[in-house]
């Protein structure tokens, strides 16, 4: 059974010293919801002045987006893990107090 995967692609052009460059941003799966460029929207492109083909779209860099997503997920899971530990310790303390009271 085939699995449907969301896919997002935005083509963009930029000009450096009268020469036009074209590229595209692509995202699939979970990364499609992060940031989407709307048709006609202006974006900031950073490029190497010695080699304008070497560039990235500010705020849409795949590595940054993926690292940010992983950081957020990591923080959430760490928080959940710590909450479980704290609740477990609190439960153990309550059980000990009840055991002492029943003696």
C-alpha positions, 0 to 999 in steps of 0.5 A: 500500500503506497504511503502519501507524503506531503511535498512542498516546492518553491522556485525562486530567482535572484539577480547578481551583477545582471546575471539571473540565478534560479533555484528551488526550496523543497521540503517533504514529510513533517518539514512541509509545515514549517515555513512556506513561501507564498507566490510573489513573496520577497525573500532574503538570499545570502550568496557568496560574492565570489560564486553567487551560485553558492547561496542560501535562503535566509530563514529557510535553510534546511539544516537550520530548520531540521536542527531547530525541529530536532531541538524543539522535539528534544526539549519537549521529550526531556521535559516530559521525561523529567516530569515523569521522574518528578511524579514518580519521586513524589509518589514514592515519598507519599507511599513512604509517608503512608507506610510510616503512618500505618506502622 
